[in-house]
Amino acid sequence: MVRAVLYLLLAVLLITFLRSIIGILGKWIAGLLVPGPASTRPPVSPGGELKRDPVCGVYVSTAASLKLTEGGEVLHFCSAACRDKYRQSRRERA
């Protein structure tokens, strides 16, 4: 009985060890497949003016926002989904 418990404990420890090794190897291989480090992407300017998204209310940098000009006014959106919601609501009102 004691021997069976020891074998089960050893099996659990061995499986845990193997899973961690496989996880480390997987991350290493995935790192090799990525074309370059994330730092090669062009940075978004941290400064600048913030504008409020008219759909969800999030404040978004004017440099990083999706813009839509309507009636001579430039609207700033945090995502394409918010921009599309805005367009859909405008169509429904018209």
C-alpha positions in Angstrom: 0.0 0.0 0.0 2.8 2.4 0.9 4.6 1.4 -2.3 1.6 2.3 -4.4 1.2 5.7 -2.8 4.9 6.4 -3.4 4.6 5.4 -7.0 1.6 7.7 -7.5 3.5 10.6 -5.8 6.5 9.9 -8.0 4.3 9.8 -11.1 2.7 13.2 -10.2 6.1 14.8 -9.7 7.4 13.4 -12.9 4.4 14.6 -14.9 4.7 18.1 -13.4 8.4 18.2 -14.2 7.8 17.1 -17.8 5.0 19.6 -18.3 7.2 22.5 -17.2 10.0 21.4 -19.5 7.6 21.1 -22.4 6.2 24.5 -21.6 9.7 26.1 -21.6 10.6 24.4 -24.9 7.3 25.5 -26.4 7.9 29.2 -25.5 11.4 29.0 -26.8 10.3 27.5 -30.2 7.5 30.1 -30.4 10.1 32.8 -29.8 12.1 31.5 -32.8 9.1 31.6 -35.1 8.3 35.3 -34.4 9.8 37.5 -37.1 11.3 40.0 -34.7 11.1 41.5 -31.3 8.1 43.6 -30.4 10.3 46.6 -30.0 10.7 46.9 -33.8 7.2 48.1 -34.1 6.8 51.8 -34.5 5.9 53.4 -31.2 2.8 55.3 -30.7 3.5 58.8 -29.4 2.6 58.9 -25.7 2.0 62.6 -25.8 -0.7 64.5 -27.6 -4.3 65.4 -27.2 -6.9 62.9 -25.9 -10.4 62.8 -27.4 -13.4 61.0 -26.1 -14.9 58.2 -28.2 -18.6 59.1 -28.7 -19.7 55.5 -28.5 -18.0 53.9 -25.5 -16.7 57.0 -23.8 -13.0 55.9 -23.7 -10.4 58.7 -24.1 -8.1 57.9 -26.9 -5.0 59.6 -28.2 -5.5 61.6 -31.4 -2.4 59.9 -32.9 -3.7 56.4 -32.3 -7.4 57.0 -32.9 -9.5 56.0 -35.9 -10.9 59.2 -37.4 -14.2 59.9 -39.1 -15.1 63.3 -40.5 -18.8 64.1 -40.3 -20.3 67.5 -40.9 -16.9 69.2 -40.8 -16.2 67.7 -37.4 -13.5 65.1 -36.8 -14.6 62.3 -34.5 -12.1 60.0 -32.8 -12.8 56.3 -32.1 -10.9 53.8 -30.1 -11.7 50.9 -32.4 -13.3 49.9 -35.7 -16.2 48.3 -33.8 -17.0 51.7 -32.1 -16.8 53.5 -35.4 -19.1 51.0 -37.1 -21.6 51.2 -34.3 -21.6 55.0 -34.7 -22.2 54.7 -38.4 -25.0 52.2 -37.9 -26.7 54.4 -35.4 -26.5 57.4 -37.7 -28.0 55.4 -40.6 -30.9 54.2 -38.3 -31.7 57.8 -37.3 -31.8 59.0 -40.9 
